[in-house]
Amino acid sequence: MIVNVANEQVKTEDVIVMIINDDYDAHLLSLFDKRVEIVLIDRPRSSKNPLWLLKLNYEIWKLHPYVVHSHYEKTVMYLLKYGYKFVYTIHGFTIPPKYLRKNRNLIAISKGIQEDVKRRADMDSTVIYNGLKTESIRQRKTITAYNDNEPFKIVQVSRLYHEIKGQDILIKAVAKLRDMGYTNVQLDFIGDGPSMIYLQDLVEEFKLENVCFWGTKTIEYINEHLCDYNLLVQPSRHEGFGLTVAEAMVAKIPVVVSDCSGLLEVVDNGRHCLVFIKDDVDDCIEKILEIMNTETVTLQKRVNAAYEYVNNHFSVKITARKYIDFYRTVR
């Protein structure tokens, strides 16, 4: 998302992206517009050497920015202040209040996070939704009816962190579907993370043969291949926004999500997908079966409406412009 926002903002503003740690993705760097200046601090992750903080502050001082915009809650604690405005975007529900209170100009990526910040830290924030480059995502041309003789392909795209993203719920749902006779359901996980081994062990425990872990894929791969699937399921227990759900809606494939507040905002409170009770495997199964048994004409109308909703509300052009407008109001 940062790449897309920076590439949009650089059309009218001077944009510098500063990456503090040295474990960045070189491929992602190559996607920035050539007009975006990239500054690499190359700090080893978890290093406590104060020289890296000096380098960070020195590089910012050389740039003389109007605004420094961070996506990490502790950044403000490491910076010397000399004239610029500081903005922090909150992406999740787990940020300790003591860090939130150290940041003045707060952006929340959803109304759910905005309410959480107000409740836990008594801090006001402005909602600016994450945006995506809708024109880069390939759309599925037609919805095909469920067929017993062909694989029904389900995908889940996110970090493999089941305590938050709920991938274990989806695996259990697919296992039950198999036991109900739906042996042609294929489940693909795209992403990596600390739950990889746990989830692979769970697949082995249920003796599932049609579950694949594809690891991290480039954004170009995801944009090109989301439309190859029959369904995206996002079974999160907690979710700040759910950008991959919006991507699936742009790809014009049906979507099933849990009832997390951040996900509900993306799907307009369920108007553009089916919603199940989080942590409820049976309800998840019910919604998957409803998609499988819905007439293609109805599904096509639903995915077309979902596409229009995302394009009108979560385009990166809107996000980039709202960020710039916010910068001009901060103190």
C-alpha positions in Angstrom: 0.0 0.0 0.0 2.8 2.4 0.8 4.2 2.0 -2.7 0.8 2.8 -4.3 0.2 5.8 -2.0 3.7 7.3 -2.6 3.4 6.7 -6.4 0.1 8.6 -6.4 1.3 11.4 -4.1 4.5 12.1 -6.0 2.4 13.3 -9.0 1.8 16.6 -7.1 4.1 16.5 -4.0 7.8 15.8 -3.1 7.7 12.3 -1.5 10.5 10.6 0.4 10.2 7.1 1.7 12.6 6.3 4.5 13.1 2.6 5.5 14.7 2.2 8.9 15.5 -1.6 9.1 17.7 -3.5 6.7 15.2 -6.4 6.0 13.3 -4.6 3.3 12.0 -6.3 0.1 14.2 -5.2 -2.8 11.4 -6.1 -5.3 9.0 -3.7 -3.5 11.6 -1.0 -3.7 11.8 -1.4 -7.5 8.0 -0.7 -7.7 8.4 2.9 -6.5 8.0 5.7 -9.1 11.5 7.0 -10.0 10.4 10.4 -8.6 10.0 9.0 -5.1 13.3 9.4 -3.2 14.2 6.3 -1.2 16.4 6.7 1.9 17.7 3.5 3.5 18.9 3.6 7.1 19.9 -0.1 7.1 19.6 -0.6 10.8 19.8 -4.3 11.8 16.5 -5.3 13.2 16.4 -5.1 17.0 19.7 -3.3 17.2 20.0 -1.0 20.3 23.0 0.8 19.0 22.2 4.6 19.4 24.2 5.4 16.3 21.3 4.3 14.2 19.0 6.8 15.9 21.6 9.5 15.2 21.7 8.5 11.5 17.9 8.5 11.3 17.6 12.0 12.8 20.4 13.3 10.7 18.8 12.0 7.5 15.5 13.6 8.4 17.3 16.9 9.3 18.9 17.0 5.8 15.6 16.6 4.1 13.8 19.4 6.0 10.4 17.8 5.6 7.0 19.5 6.2 5.5 16.3 7.5 7.0 13.0 8.8 4.4 10.3 8.5 5.1 7.0 10.4 3.3 3.7 10.4 5.1 2.5 13.6 3.8 3.7 17.0 7.3 4.1 18.6 8.9 6.2 15.9 7.9 9.5 17.6 10.0 8.5 20.6 13.2 8.3 18.6 13.0 11.6 16.7 14.3 15.0 17.5 11.8 17.7 16.7 12.9 20.6 14.6 10.0 22.2 12.8 8.2 19.3 10.9 4.8 18.0 11.7 4.5 14.3 12.8 1.6 12.0 11.7 1.1 8.4 12.8 -1.3 5.9 11.1 -2.7 3.2 13.4 -3.2 -0.2 11.6 -4.3 -2.4 14.5 -6.1 -2.8 17.8 -3.2 -3.9 19.9 -1.2 -0.6 20.2 -0.7 0.2 23.9 -2.3 3.4 25.0 1.0 4.8 26.4 2.4 4.9 22.8 -0.8 6.2 21.3 -0.7 9.2 23.7 2.8 10.1 22.6 1.5 10.7 19.1 -0.6 13.8 18.4 -1.9 13.6 14.9 -3.5 10.2 14.5 -5.0 8.5 11.5 -7.0 5.3 11.9 -7.5 3.0 9.0 -11.1 2.1 10.0 -13.9 3.4 12.2 -13.4 0.4 14.5 -9.8 1.4 15.2 -10.9 5.0 15.7 -13.4 3.9 18.3 -10.9 1.6 20.0 -8.3 4.4 20.3 -10.9 6.7 21.7 -12.0 4.1 24.3 -8.6 2.9 25.4 -6.5 6.0 25.1 -9.1 8.8 25.0 -7.4 10.1 21.8 -9.1 11.5 18.8 -8.2 10.3 15.3 -9.2 10.8 11.7 -10.3 7.8 9.6 -8.6 7.4 6.2 -9.1 4.0 4.7 -6.3 2.0 3.1 -6.4 2.3 -0.7 -5.5 0.0 -3.5 -4.7 0.4 -7.2 -7.8 -1.0 -8.6 -6.8 -0.8 -12.2 -3.9 -3.2 -11.5 -6.1 -6.1 -10.4 -7.4 -8.5 -13.1 -11.1 -9.2 -12.9 -12.9 -12.5 -13.3 -15.0 -12.2 -16.5 -17.8 -14.6 -15.5 -18.9 -16.5 -12.5 -19.1 -20.3 -13.1 -21.6 -22.5 -11.4 -20.4 -25.0 -8.7 -19.7 -28.3 -10.3 -19.0 -31.6 -8.4 -16.6 -32.6 -11.1 -14.3 -29.5 -10.9 -12.3 -28.1 -8.0 -13.9 -25.4 -6.0 -11.0 -23.1 -5.2 -10.9 -21.1 -2.0 -8.1 -18.6 -1.2 -7.0 -16.8 1.9 -4.3 -14.1 1.5 -2.6 -12.6 4.6 0.1 -13.2 7.2 -0.1 -16.7 8.7 -0.9 -15.6 12.2 -3.9 -17.7 13.2 -4.5 -16.1 16.6 -5.4 -12.9 14.6 -6.2 -14.0 11.1 -8.1 -17.2 12.0 -6.6 -19.6 9.3 -7.3 -22.5 11.7 -11.0 -21.9 11.5 -10.9 -22.1 7.7 -8.9 -25.4 7.8 -11.4 -26.9 10.2 -14.3 -25.7 7.9 -12.7 -27.4 4.9 -12.1 -30.6 6.9 -15.8 -30.7 7.8 -16.8 -30.0 4.2 -14.7 -32.9 3.1 -16.5 -35.1 5.7 -19.8 -33.9 4.3 -18.9 -35.2 0.9 -17.4 -32.0 -0.7 -14.1 -33.6 -1.6 -13.3 -31.2 -4.5 -12.8 -28.2 -2.3 -9.3 -26.8 -2.7 -7.8 -24.3 -0.2 -4.8 -22.1 -0.9 -3.0 -20.0 1.6 -0.9 -17.1 0.2 1.4 -15.6 2.8 4.0 -16.5 5.4 4.2 -16.0 9.1 4.8 -17.5 12.6 1.8 -19.9 12.3 3.0 -21.8 9.3 4.1 -24.9 11.1 1.0 -25.0 13.4 -1.3 -24.7 10.4 0.6 -27.3 8.4 0.4 -29.7 11.4 -3.4 -29.0 11.5 -3.7 -29.9 7.8 -1.8 -33.1 8.5 -4.0 -33.9 11.6 -7.1 -33.7 9.4 -5.5 -35.6 6.6 -6.4 -32.9 4.1 -4.9 -33.4 0.6 -6.2 -30.3 -1.1 -4.7 -27.6 1.1 -1.6 -25.7 -0.2 0.7 -23.2 1.4 2.2 -21.0 -1.4 4.2 -18.6 0.8 4.7 -15.0 0.1 3.8 -13.9 -3.4 4.5 -10.6 -5.2 1.7 -8.1 -5.4 1.8 -8.5 -9.2 1.2 -12.3 -8.8 -1.8 -11.7 -6.4 -3.3 -9.0 -8.7 -3.1 -11.4 -11.6 -4.3 -14.6 -10.0 -6.9 -13.7 -7.4 -9.6 -13.9 -10.1 -8.6 -17.6 -10.7 -10.4 -18.5 -7.5 -14.1 -19.3 -6.8 -14.1 -17.7 -3.4 -11.9 -15.7 -0.9 -12.5 -16.4 2.8 -11.2 -14.0 5.5 -11.8 -15.7 8.9 -10.1 -13.1 11.1 -10.5 -12.9 14.8 -9.3 -9.3 14.7 -8.8 -7.1 11.7 -8.1 -3.4 11.3 -9.3 -3.1 7.8 -8.8 -6.1 5.4 -7.2 -4.9 2.3 -7.1 -8.3 0.7 -10.9 -8.5 1.0 -11.1 -5.3 -1.0 -8.7 -6.7 -3.6 -10.9 -9.8 -4.0 -13.9 -7.6 -4.5 -12.0 -5.8 -7.3 -11.1 -9.1 -8.8 -14.8 -9.9 -8.9 -14.8 -13.1 -6.9 -17.3 -13.8 -4.1 -16.1 -13.1 -0.5 -17.0 -14.6 2.9 -15.7 -12.8 6.0 -16.0 -13.0 9.7 -17.9 -10.3 11.5 -14.9 -8.3 12.7 -15.6 -4.6 12.6 -12.7 -3.8 10.3 -13.9 -6.3 7.7 -17.5 -5.2 7.9 -16.5 -1.7 6.9 -14.8 -3.0 3.8 -17.9 -5.0 2.7 -20.4 -2.3 3.7 -21.8 -4.3 6.7 -22.3 -7.4 4.6 -24.1 -5.8 1.6 -21.4 -7.1 -0.7 -20.5 -10.5 0.7 -21.6 -13.2 3.2 -20.7 -12.8 6.9 -20.2 -15.5 9.5 -19.8 -15.3 13.3 -16.0 -15.2 14.1 -14.6 -18.4 15.6 -17.8 -20.3 14.5 -16.6 -23.1 12.1 -20.2 -24.3 11.4 -21.3 -20.8 10.5 -18.3 -20.4 8.2 -19.3 -23.7 6.5 -22.9 -22.5 6.1 -21.8 -19.4 4.3 -19.3 -21.2 2.0 -22.1 -23.6 1.1 -24.5 -20.7 0.4 -22.0 -19.3 -2.1 -21.6 -22.8 -3.7 -25.4 -23.1 -4.0 -26.2 -19.6 -5.2 -27.2 -19.1 -8.8 -24.5 -17.7 -11.1 -26.7 -14.7 -12.1 -27.1 -13.7 -8.5 -23.4 -14.1 -7.7 -22.5 -12.1 -10.8 -24.7 -9.2 -9.7 -23.2 -9.3 -6.3 -19.5 -9.3 -7.4 -20.3 -6.5 -9.9 -21.8 -4.3 -7.1 -18.9 -5.1 -4.8 -16.4 -4.0 -7.5 -18.2 -0.7 -7.9 -18.3 -0.2 -4.1 -14.5 -0.7 -3.6 -13.6 1.4 -6.7 -15.7 4.3 -5.3 -14.5 4.1 -1.7 -11.1 2.5 -1.4 -9.1 3.6 -4.5 -5.6 4.6 -3.7 -6.3 8.0 -5.4 -8.8 8.8 -2.6 -6.4 7.6 0.1 -3.4 9.6 -1.2 -5.5 12.8 -1.6 -7.0 12.5 1.9 -3.5 12.0 3.4 -2.3 15.2 1.7 -5.4 17.1 2.9 -4.8 15.9 6.4 -1.1 17.0 6.4 -2.2 20.5 5.7 -4.4 20.6 8.8 -2.0 19.2 11.4 -0.3 21.2 14.1 
